Amino acid sequence: MPGISLRGLCMVACLSLSAAVFAEETQKSANQLFEDISVQAGIKQEDGNGGVCFADLNNDGRPDAIINGGKIFLNEGGKRFARIQVDSMLTPDDKANPPVPGHGTAVGDVNNDGNLDFFATFLIDLANKDFKDHGRRNELWLGDGKGGFVLRKDTGLSTDPQTTITACFFDYDGDGNLDLFVGNWFVKPWQGWEAMVSPLYRGHGDGTFEDVTEKAGLLGEAEAGKRASRKPVFCAAHTDWNNDGFQDLLIGTYAGKWNALWRNNGDGTFTDAGRETGFDCDIHGRTYVFGSADSPYGNTCTFEAAVADYDCDGDMDCYQATIRHWDNRVYDPSMMLVNKGKDAGFAFRRELLLVPRPAPQINAENWGDLHAGWLDADNDGWQDLVVASSDYPDEQVLKLFRQIPDGSGAFEDWTPRLGFRWVNASNISFADFDRDGATDIMVSRNHMRLTPEQVKAYPLETGLFRNLECRRSGNGFLNIRLKGQALGARVTVVTGNHRQIREVYGCLGIGSHRDDSDCRFGIGAARIADRVEVRWPDRPNTVQTFEKVEPNRFYVLSKGGKLEEVKQ
């Protein structure tokens, strides 16, 4: 080329390469769904292995965090968290040893004072000779509305050592007082198949409870191997599965036992509808226990029953997140349970292929799905699915599956667009941390079955990821917070011909991870919400309806009151 030296050609080439790299990075940034704000939020080094959950602990309208079963972090203006030390939560010998974290956390206002309280669970395995008993048992902590908590001892809840995995607050009888289900595992883990009683406690509304397990029909038979046997519970969730106004209880079990769908009969009792609905059984109708494909013990290792009306047809569906070990191939992998509605008795259709599942890198039989949850990542009006996978050394990660917004119920894999790669994801919880109308993600990690090299590379820490996509898309939102006792309330938003449902939950899955309790709706390009309907969890299900609600706003509602806008 005349007039251009070799040096000039090199400079042109370098500039062209730099421009290409810049363009690639710009495009990557433009496609990135979330950004990592863990460091600036002040939680990067926090051990989230014991669970993560969002809850407004100081009544300022912003979601705070409970990490590792008892570490309290208050949200400071949507910019960062401030750690609040609650000295009474430490073990008596905390000067010599680190504080003992709870295994899980269930959150709710148990004494109706307007402040959130929490129930901390502890897995106590006294049958294991290697278990070091720290002396703590399941505990109820009453909140003061400022981020502080006091241990309540005279509760009526059992203080016996239990193999507690999860717990769930909900109002099963609609009296306005929160009740508590405690999910226990085996009596002697891995030394026998008999499961502990998983008790149901009826709340009195003053922080005390009574055991109604037998009266409610949840006691179960002590002998293992029957459908009526006590279940080794690993996850618990509540929802109005059959649209009758009563909160039902969904139970996932571990080690090949049948799952249970406890139908709320409305008279203080429950009946297991798992078999008739297909909730308890795998896709082939098989049963399984370790070592035998012919055993009558059950079907699966369910760590999560994530409920949502994902297809917007008016009834609650469920994604069962399941660990499938390489040597347990009769187990089903994770899958969607699509509610077939009233005409089909609200039975489920199991769909394996709705959610595209890339195989793990090493062994295609290993699916270590621990948690799953729903959020509308781009506010297009269709809920998307997040799955946290772990427990294997083949670098299983947090995954996001976007629901294709065409009403087909199908999903596409958006994991490459997340903007981060979180290996061995454990608990996940969602909230609008910075109150911008977009749902953010908090996630923890565990070290189960990792190699020493991986343990070093991926420390036990908590991640917080801020949503970028909603602002980029320009899609609108509607945020509604219900005041007072609202667990089990159902909020419906109608925009044109599109109808969405959210329910207010007290806990989610194993370890009782928890999203914030706001009902958040993406509404796409809609300029108005034609109708907002709120069904309260009281008797007889008080319903309030509001017409022509302005979008891109935050609202609060007390039962019987007006829908009031709250400035952020």
C-alpha positions as CSV (number, residue, x, y, z in Angstrom):
1,M,0.0,0.0,0.0
2,P,1.6,3.2,-1.1
3,G,2.1,5.9,1.6
4,I,1.7,3.5,4.6
5,S,4.7,2.1,6.4
6,L,4.9,-1.3,8.1
7,R,4.7,0.5,11.4
8,G,1.5,2.3,10.2
9,L,0.0,-1.0,9.1
10,C,0.7,-2.5,12.5
11,M,-0.9,0.5,14.2
12,V,-4.0,0.2,11.9
13,A,-4.2,-3.5,12.7
14,C,-3.9,-2.9,16.4
15,L,-6.5,-0.1,16.3
16,S,-8.8,-2.4,14.3
17,L,-8.3,-5.2,16.9
18,S,-8.9,-2.9,19.8
19,A,-12.1,-1.6,18.1
20,A,-13.2,-5.2,17.6
21,V,-12.5,-6.1,21.2
22,F,-14.3,-2.9,22.4
23,A,-17.3,-3.7,20.2
24,E,-17.4,-7.2,21.6
25,E,-17.2,-6.1,25.2
26,T,-19.9,-3.4,24.5
27,Q,-22.1,-6.0,23.0
28,K,-21.5,-8.4,25.9
29,S,-22.3,-5.6,28.4
30,A,-25.5,-4.7,26.4
31,N,-26.6,-8.3,26.7
32,Q,-25.7,-8.7,30.4
33,L,-28.8,-9.3,32.5
34,F,-27.3,-8.6,36.0
35,E,-24.3,-7.0,37.5
36,D,-22.4,-8.2,40.6
37,I,-22.8,-5.7,43.5
38,S,-21.8,-8.1,46.3
39,V,-18.7,-6.1,47.3
40,Q,-20.3,-2.6,47.3
41,A,-23.4,-4.1,49.1
42,G,-21.2,-5.3,51.9
43,I,-22.0,-9.1,51.8
44,K,-19.3,-10.5,49.5
45,Q,-17.4,-12.3,52.3
46,E,-20.5,-13.5,54.2
47,D,-20.9,-17.3,54.5
48,G,-24.3,-18.0,52.9
49,N,-24.1,-21.7,53.3
50,G,-26.8,-21.8,55.9
51,G,-29.3,-20.0,53.7
52,V,-30.2,-16.5,52.5
53,C,-33.6,-14.8,52.7
54,F,-35.1,-11.3,52.2
55,A,-37.4,-9.7,54.6
56,D,-38.2,-6.1,55.7
57,L,-37.0,-6.4,59.3
58,N,-37.1,-2.7,60.3
59,N,-40.3,-1.6,58.6
60,D,-38.7,0.9,56.3
61,G,-40.2,-0.6,53.1
62,R,-36.8,-2.0,51.9
63,P,-35.9,-5.7,51.9
64,D,-33.2,-6.6,54.5
65,A,-31.4,-9.9,54.6
66,I,-30.9,-12.8,56.9
67,I,-27.8,-14.8,56.0
68,N,-26.5,-18.1,57.3
69,G,-29.5,-18.7,59.6
70,G,-29.1,-15.7,61.9
71,K,-26.8,-12.9,60.6
72,I,-28.9,-9.8,60.2
73,F,-28.2,-7.2,57.5
74,L,-30.2,-4.0,57.2
75,N,-30.7,-2.4,53.8
76,E,-29.3,1.1,53.8
77,G,-31.1,3.1,51.1
78,G,-30.8,0.4,48.4
79,K,-27.1,0.9,48.2
80,R,-25.6,-1.5,50.8
81,F,-26.3,-3.7,53.8
82,A,-25.2,-2.9,57.4
83,R,-24.5,-5.9,59.6
84,I,-26.5,-5.8,62.9
85,Q,-25.0,-7.9,65.7
86,V,-27.6,-9.7,67.8
87,D,-25.5,-10.9,70.8
88,S,-28.1,-13.2,72.2
89,M,-28.0,-15.3,69.0
90,L,-24.4,-16.4,69.7
91,T,-23.6,-19.7,71.4
92,P,-22.6,-19.5,75.1
93,D,-18.9,-20.3,74.2
94,D,-18.8,-17.9,71.2
95,K,-15.5,-16.4,72.5
96,A,-13.8,-19.8,71.8
97,N,-15.9,-20.9,68.9
98,P,-17.7,-19.3,66.0
99,P,-21.4,-18.8,66.4
100,V,-23.5,-21.7,65.4
101,P,-25.7,-20.9,62.4
102,G,-29.2,-22.1,62.0
103,H,-29.9,-24.6,59.3
104,G,-32.8,-22.5,57.9
105,T,-35.1,-19.6,58.6
106,A,-38.8,-19.1,58.4
107,V,-40.1,-15.5,58.6
108,G,-43.5,-14.1,59.7
109,D,-45.2,-11.9,62.3
110,V,-46.3,-14.5,64.8
111,N,-47.5,-12.1,67.6
112,N,-49.4,-9.6,65.3
113,D,-47.4,-6.6,66.5
114,G,-46.5,-5.5,62.9
115,N,-42.9,-6.7,63.2
116,L,-41.4,-9.7,61.5
117,D,-40.2,-12.5,63.6
118,F,-38.2,-15.6,62.6
119,F,-38.0,-19.3,63.4
120,A,-34.4,-20.7,63.2
121,T,-34.0,-24.4,62.6
122,F,-31.2,-26.8,63.7
123,L,-30.5,-30.3,62.4
124,I,-29.6,-32.3,65.5
125,D,-28.4,-35.8,64.7
126,L,-27.6,-37.3,68.1
127,A,-27.5,-40.8,66.5
128,N,-24.3,-39.7,64.7
129,K,-21.3,-40.3,66.9
130,D,-19.4,-37.6,65.1
131,F,-22.1,-34.9,65.6
132,K,-21.0,-32.2,68.0
133,D,-24.0,-31.1,70.0
134,H,-23.8,-27.3,70.4
135,G,-26.9,-27.3,72.6
136,R,-29.1,-25.2,70.5
137,R,-32.5,-26.3,69.3
138,N,-35.2,-24.9,67.0
139,E,-35.8,-21.3,68.2
140,L,-38.4,-18.5,67.8
141,W,-37.0,-15.0,67.7
142,L,-39.4,-12.0,68.1
143,G,-38.5,-8.9,66.2
144,D,-38.7,-5.3,67.5
145,G,-39.2,-3.7,64.1
146,K,-35.7,-2.1,64.2
147,G,-33.7,-5.1,63.3
148,G,-33.3,-6.5,66.8
149,F,-34.6,-9.8,68.1
150,V,-35.3,-11.5,71.4
151,L,-35.5,-15.2,72.0
152,R,-39.0,-16.4,73.0
153,K,-38.9,-19.5,75.2
154,D,-42.4,-20.2,76.3
155,T,-43.8,-20.9,72.9
156,G,-45.4,-24.3,73.0
157,L,-43.0,-25.4,70.3
158,S,-40.9,-28.5,70.9
159,T,-37.4,-28.0,72.2
160,D,-36.5,-31.7,71.8
161,P,-33.6,-32.4,69.4
162,Q,-35.0,-32.9,65.9
163,T,-33.5,-33.5,62.5
164,T,-35.1,-30.3,61.2
165,I,-34.4,-29.4,57.6
166,T,-37.0,-26.7,56.9
167,A,-40.0,-24.8,58.3
168,C,-43.0,-22.9,56.9
169,F,-45.2,-20.2,58.3
170,F,-48.7,-20.0,56.9
171,D,-52.3,-19.5,58.0
172,Y,-54.0,-22.8,57.4
173,D,-57.3,-21.9,59.2
174,G,-57.7,-18.3,58.1
175,D,-58.0,-16.9,61.6
176,G,-55.4,-14.2,61.0
177,N,-52.8,-15.9,63.2
178,L,-49.7,-17.6,61.7
179,D,-49.3,-21.3,62.0
180,L,-46.1,-23.3,61.7
181,F,-45.1,-26.5,59.9
182,V,-41.7,-28.0,60.9
183,G,-40.2,-30.4,58.4
184,N,-38.1,-33.1,60.0
185,W,-35.9,-35.7,58.3
186,F,-35.0,-39.3,59.5
187,V,-35.0,-40.4,63.1
188,K,-31.5,-41.8,62.6
189,P,-30.2,-40.4,59.3
190,W,-28.7,-43.2,57.1
191,Q,-29.1,-45.7,60.0
192,G,-32.8,-46.5,59.2
193,W,-35.7,-45.4,57.0
194,E,-38.1,-44.3,59.8
195,A,-38.8,-40.6,59.6
196,M,-39.5,-38.2,62.5
197,V,-42.8,-36.6,63.0
198,S,-43.0,-33.3,61.1
199,P,-45.3,-31.3,63.4
200,L,-48.0,-28.7,62.6
201,Y,-48.5,-26.0,65.2
202,R,-51.5,-23.8,65.4
203,G,-50.7,-20.2,66.3
204,H,-52.5,-18.2,68.9
205,G,-51.4,-14.9,67.6
206,D,-49.4,-14.0,70.6
207,G,-46.2,-15.9,69.9
208,T,-47.4,-19.2,71.4
209,F,-48.5,-22.3,69.6
210,E,-50.2,-25.7,70.2
211,D,-49.4,-29.0,68.5
212,V,-52.3,-30.0,66.2
213,T,-50.3,-32.6,64.2
214,E,-52.5,-35.6,65.0
215,K,-55.8,-33.6,64.9
216,A,-54.9,-32.2,61.5
217,G,-54.2,-35.7,60.1
218,L,-50.4,-35.1,59.6
219,L,-49.0,-37.5,62.2
220,G,-48.3,-40.4,59.8
221,E,-47.4,-44.0,60.6
222,A,-44.1,-44.7,62.3
223,E,-43.3,-47.8,60.2
224,A,-41.5,-46.9,57.0
225,G,-42.4,-48.1,53.5
226,K,-46.1,-47.2,53.3
227,R,-47.7,-44.2,51.6
228,A,-49.1,-43.2,54.9
229,S,-45.6,-43.4,56.6
230,R,-44.0,-40.3,58.0
231,K,-42.1,-38.4,55.4
232,P,-38.4,-37.5,55.6
233,V,-39.1,-33.8,54.7
234,F,-36.6,-31.8,52.8
235,C,-38.7,-28.9,51.5
236,A,-42.1,-27.4,52.4
237,A,-44.2,-24.8,50.6
238,H,-47.7,-23.5,50.8
239,T,-50.1,-22.4,48.1
240,D,-53.8,-22.5,47.2
241,W,-53.3,-25.3,44.7
242,N,-57.0,-26.0,43.9
243,N,-58.4,-22.4,44.1
244,D,-60.7,-23.1,47.0
245,G,-59.4,-20.2,49.2
246,F,-57.5,-22.5,51.6
247,Q,-53.7,-22.8,51.8
248,D,-52.5,-26.3,51.0
249,L,-49.1,-27.7,52.0
250,L,-46.6,-29.1,49.5
251,I,-43.9,-31.5,50.9
252,G,-40.8,-32.7,49.1
253,T,-38.9,-35.7,50.5
254,Y,-35.4,-37.1,50.3
255,A,-34.0,-40.6,49.8
256,G,-36.7,-41.9,47.5
257,K,-39.8,-41.3,49.6
258,W,-43.1,-40.2,48.1
259,N,-43.8,-36.4,48.1
260,A,-47.0,-35.2,49.6
261,L,-49.6,-32.6,48.6
262,W,-51.6,-32.0,51.7
263,R,-55.0,-30.7,50.6
264,N,-56.5,-28.3,53.2
265,N,-60.0,-29.5,53.8
266,G,-61.1,-26.2,55.4
267,D,-62.1,-27.8,58.7
268,G,-58.7,-27.9,60.3
269,T,-57.7,-31.2,58.7
270,F,-55.6,-32.2,55.7
271,T,-55.7,-35.1,53.2
272,D,-52.8,-36.2,51.1
273,A,-53.8,-35.7,47.4
274,G,-50.3,-36.5,46.1
275,R,-51.2,-39.8,44.5
276,E,-54.4,-38.7,42.8
277,T,-52.8,-35.5,41.4
278,G,-49.4,-37.0,40.3
279,F,-47.5,-34.8,42.7
280,D,-46.0,-37.7,44.7
281,C,-44.9,-39.9,41.8
282,D,-42.3,-39.8,39.1
283,I,-43.1,-39.6,35.4
284,H,-43.2,-43.4,34.9
285,G,-45.1,-44.2,38.1
286,R,-42.1,-46.0,39.5
287,T,-41.0,-46.2,43.1
288,Y,-37.5,-46.5,44.4
289,V,-35.3,-46.7,47.5
290,F,-31.5,-46.9,47.5
291,G,-30.4,-50.3,46.2
292,S,-33.7,-51.5,44.7
293,A,-35.9,-50.4,41.8
294,D,-38.8,-52.5,43.2
295,S,-39.1,-51.1,46.7
296,P,-42.4,-49.5,47.7
297,Y,-40.7,-46.6,49.4
298,G,-41.1,-43.7,47.0
299,N,-39.7,-41.9,44.0
300,T,-37.5,-38.9,44.3
301,C,-35.1,-36.5,46.1
302,T,-37.1,-33.2,45.9
303,F,-35.3,-30.2,47.3
304,E,-37.8,-27.6,46.0
305,A,-41.4,-27.2,45.1
306,A,-41.4,-23.8,43.5
307,V,-45.1,-22.8,42.9
308,A,-46.4,-20.1,40.5
309,D,-49.1,-19.6,37.9
310,Y,-46.3,-19.6,35.4
311,D,-48.6,-20.0,32.3
312,C,-51.1,-17.4,33.5
313,D,-54.1,-19.7,33.2
314,G,-55.5,-19.1,36.7
315,D,-54.1,-22.0,38.7
316,M,-50.8,-22.8,40.5
317,D,-48.2,-24.9,38.8
318,C,-45.0,-26.3,40.4
319,Y,-41.4,-26.8,39.4
320,Q,-39.9,-29.7,41.3
321,A,-36.1,-29.3,41.7
322,T,-34.6,-32.7,42.2
323,I,-31.1,-34.1,42.9
324,R,-30.6,-37.0,40.6
325,H,-27.5,-39.0,41.5
326,W,-25.5,-40.8,38.9
327,D,-26.2,-44.2,40.4
328,N,-30.0,-43.6,41.0
329,R,-31.2,-43.5,37.4
330,V,-34.7,-44.5,38.2
331,Y,-35.1,-41.1,39.8
332,D,-36.7,-38.5,37.6
333,P,-34.8,-35.3,37.0
334,S,-36.2,-31.9,37.8
335,M,-39.4,-31.0,35.8
336,M,-42.4,-28.8,35.5
337,L,-45.7,-29.9,37.0
338,V,-48.4,-28.1,35.0
339,N,-51.7,-27.8,36.8
340,K,-54.5,-29.1,34.5
341,G,-57.2,-27.1,36.3
342,K,-60.6,-27.7,37.7
343,D,-62.0,-30.0,35.0
344,A,-59.1,-32.4,35.6
345,G,-59.4,-32.2,39.4
346,F,-56.3,-29.9,39.5
347,A,-54.1,-32.9,38.7
348,F,-50.6,-32.2,37.3
349,R,-49.1,-33.0,33.9
350,R,-45.4,-33.7,34.3
351,E,-43.4,-31.9,31.5
352,L,-39.8,-32.9,31.3
353,L,-38.8,-30.9,28.2
354,L,-40.5,-27.5,28.7
355,V,-37.3,-26.2,30.4
356,P,-34.2,-26.9,28.3
357,R,-31.6,-28.6,30.4
358,P,-28.0,-28.7,29.3
359,A,-26.2,-31.8,30.6
360,P,-23.6,-31.4,33.3
361,Q,-20.0,-31.4,32.0
362,I,-18.8,-34.7,33.4
363,N,-21.8,-37.1,34.0
364,A,-25.1,-36.5,32.3
365,E,-26.9,-38.3,35.1
366,N,-25.9,-35.9,37.8
367,W,-28.5,-33.2,38.3
368,G,-27.8,-31.4,41.5
369,D,-30.8,-29.1,41.6
370,L,-31.2,-27.7,45.2
371,H,-33.4,-24.7,44.7
372,A,-35.7,-23.1,42.2
373,G,-37.6,-19.9,42.1
374,W,-39.7,-17.6,39.9
375,L,-39.1,-14.0,38.9
376,D,-39.8,-11.8,35.8
377,A,-36.3,-11.0,34.8
378,D,-37.3,-8.6,32.0
379,N,-40.7,-7.4,33.2
380,D,-42.4,-8.7,30.1
381,G,-45.3,-10.2,32.1
382,W,-44.2,-13.8,32.0
383,Q,-42.4,-15.4,34.9
384,D,-38.9,-16.9,34.4
385,L,-37.3,-19.7,36.2
386,V,-34.0,-19.7,38.2
387,V,-32.5,-23.0,39.2
388,A,-29.6,-23.3,41.6
389,S,-27.5,-26.4,41.0
390,S,-24.8,-27.8,43.3
391,D,-23.5,-30.9,45.1
392,Y,-21.3,-32.2,42.3
393,P,-17.7,-31.5,41.2
394,D,-18.6,-30.9,37.5
395,E,-19.2,-27.2,38.1
396,Q,-22.9,-27.0,38.2
397,V,-24.1,-23.4,38.3
398,L,-27.0,-21.0,38.8
399,K,-29.1,-21.1,35.7
400,L,-31.8,-18.8,34.3
401,F,-34.5,-19.9,31.9
402,R,-36.6,-17.2,30.3
403,Q,-40.2,-18.0,29.5
404,I,-40.9,-17.3,25.8
405,P,-43.6,-14.6,25.9
406,D,-46.0,-16.2,23.4
407,G,-48.2,-18.2,25.8
408,S,-46.7,-21.5,24.8
409,G,-45.3,-22.2,28.2
410,A,-41.9,-23.0,26.7
411,F,-38.5,-21.6,27.9
412,E,-35.2,-20.6,26.5
413,D,-31.8,-20.8,28.2
414,W,-30.6,-17.3,29.2
415,T,-27.8,-18.6,31.5
416,P,-25.1,-17.3,29.2
417,R,-26.6,-13.8,29.5
418,L,-26.7,-13.7,33.3
419,G,-23.5,-11.7,33.5
420,F,-22.0,-13.9,36.1
421,R,-21.1,-17.5,36.7
422,W,-22.0,-18.8,40.1
423,V,-20.6,-22.3,40.7
424,N,-22.2,-24.7,43.2
425,A,-25.2,-22.4,43.8
426,S,-27.2,-23.1,46.9
427,N,-29.9,-21.0,48.4
428,I,-31.5,-18.3,46.2
429,S,-33.8,-15.4,47.1
430,F,-35.2,-12.6,45.1
431,A,-36.1,-9.0,46.0
432,D,-36.1,-5.5,44.5
433,F,-33.1,-4.5,46.6
434,D,-32.7,-1.0,45.3
435,R,-36.4,-0.3,44.6
436,D,-36.2,0.4,41.0
437,G,-39.0,-2.0,39.9
438,A,-36.6,-4.8,38.8
439,T,-36.0,-8.1,40.7
440,D,-32.5,-8.7,42.0
441,I,-30.9,-12.1,43.0
442,M,-29.1,-13.1,46.2
443,V,-27.4,-16.5,46.2
444,S,-25.2,-18.6,48.4
445,R,-22.8,-21.5,47.8
446,N,-22.0,-24.9,49.3
447,H,-19.0,-27.2,49.1
448,M,-20.7,-30.6,49.0
449,R,-18.7,-33.1,47.0
450,L,-16.3,-30.5,45.6
451,T,-12.6,-31.2,45.2
452,P,-10.0,-29.4,47.4
453,E,-9.0,-27.3,44.4
454,Q,-12.6,-26.2,43.9
455,V,-13.2,-25.5,47.6
456,K,-10.3,-23.1,47.4
457,A,-11.4,-21.5,44.1
458,Y,-15.0,-21.1,45.1
459,P,-15.2,-19.9,48.8
460,L,-18.4,-20.1,50.8
461,E,-19.8,-16.6,50.2
462,T,-22.9,-14.7,49.4
463,G,-23.6,-13.0,46.0
464,L,-25.9,-10.1,45.3
465,F,-26.7,-9.3,41.6
466,R,-28.6,-6.2,40.4
467,N,-31.0,-6.5,37.6
468,L,-30.0,-4.5,34.5
469,E,-32.4,-5.9,31.9
470,C,-35.7,-4.3,33.2
471,R,-34.4,-0.8,32.7
472,R,-32.9,-1.7,29.4
473,S,-36.1,-3.2,28.1
474,G,-38.3,-0.3,29.1
475,N,-41.0,-2.7,30.3
476,G,-43.3,-1.4,33.0
477,F,-43.9,-2.9,36.5
478,L,-46.4,-2.8,39.4
479,N,-45.3,-3.4,43.0
480,I,-47.9,-4.1,45.6
481,R,-47.2,-4.7,49.3
482,L,-49.9,-6.0,51.6
483,K,-49.9,-4.8,55.2
484,G,-51.0,-6.9,58.1
485,Q,-51.2,-10.7,58.1
486,A,-51.1,-11.4,54.4
487,L,-49.3,-14.8,54.0
488,G,-51.4,-16.8,51.6
489,A,-53.0,-13.6,50.0
490,R,-53.5,-13.7,46.3
491,V,-53.0,-10.7,44.0
492,T,-54.2,-10.7,40.4
493,V,-53.3,-8.1,37.8
494,V,-55.1,-7.8,34.5
495,T,-53.6,-5.9,31.5
496,G,-55.7,-6.3,28.4
497,N,-56.2,-10.1,27.9
498,H,-53.2,-11.0,30.1
499,R,-53.9,-12.1,33.6
500,Q,-51.1,-12.7,36.2
501,I,-51.2,-14.1,39.8
502,R,-48.9,-13.7,42.7
503,E,-49.3,-15.2,46.2
504,V,-47.5,-14.0,49.4
505,Y,-45.4,-16.8,50.8
506,G,-43.7,-17.4,54.2
507,C,-40.9,-19.6,53.0
508,L,-39.6,-21.5,50.0
509,G,-38.1,-25.0,49.8
510,I,-35.2,-26.5,51.7
511,G,-33.5,-24.3,54.3
512,S,-36.6,-21.9,54.1
513,H,-35.1,-19.4,51.8
514,R,-37.5,-16.5,51.2
515,D,-38.2,-13.8,48.7
516,D,-39.4,-10.4,49.8
517,S,-43.1,-10.4,50.4
518,D,-44.0,-7.7,47.8
519,C,-46.1,-8.8,44.9
520,R,-44.2,-7.6,41.8
521,F,-45.6,-7.7,38.3
522,G,-43.9,-7.0,35.0
523,I,-46.5,-5.5,32.6
524,G,-44.5,-5.2,29.4
525,A,-45.6,-2.2,27.2
526,A,-49.1,-1.9,28.9
527,R,-49.8,1.7,29.8
528,I,-52.3,0.9,32.6
529,A,-53.3,-2.1,34.8
530,D,-56.9,-2.5,33.9
531,R,-57.7,-4.3,37.1
532,V,-56.0,-5.3,40.4
533,E,-57.7,-7.9,42.5
534,V,-56.6,-8.8,46.1
535,R,-58.0,-11.9,47.8
536,W,-57.0,-11.9,51.5
537,P,-56.3,-15.1,53.4
538,D,-59.1,-14.6,56.0
539,R,-62.5,-16.2,56.2
540,P,-64.4,-15.8,53.9
541,N,-61.6,-14.6,51.7
542,T,-62.2,-10.8,51.5
543,V,-61.7,-9.5,48.0
544,Q,-60.8,-6.0,47.0
545,T,-60.8,-4.8,43.4
546,F,-59.2,-1.7,41.9
547,E,-59.6,-0.4,38.4
548,K,-57.2,1.5,36.1
549,V,-54.1,1.4,38.3
550,E,-51.1,3.4,37.1
551,P,-48.0,1.4,36.4
552,N,-44.3,2.0,37.5
553,R,-45.4,2.7,41.0
554,F,-45.1,1.2,44.5
555,Y,-48.3,0.6,46.3
556,V,-49.3,-0.5,49.8
557,L,-52.7,-1.9,50.9
558,S,-54.3,-2.7,54.2
559,K,-57.3,-4.9,54.2
560,G,-60.4,-2.8,53.6
561,G,-58.3,0.3,52.8
562,K,-57.3,2.1,49.6
563,L,-54.4,1.3,47.3
564,E,-51.9,4.0,48.3
565,E,-48.8,5.0,46.4
566,V,-45.6,5.1,48.3
567,K,-42.7,7.3,47.0
568,Q,-39.3,5.6,47.0
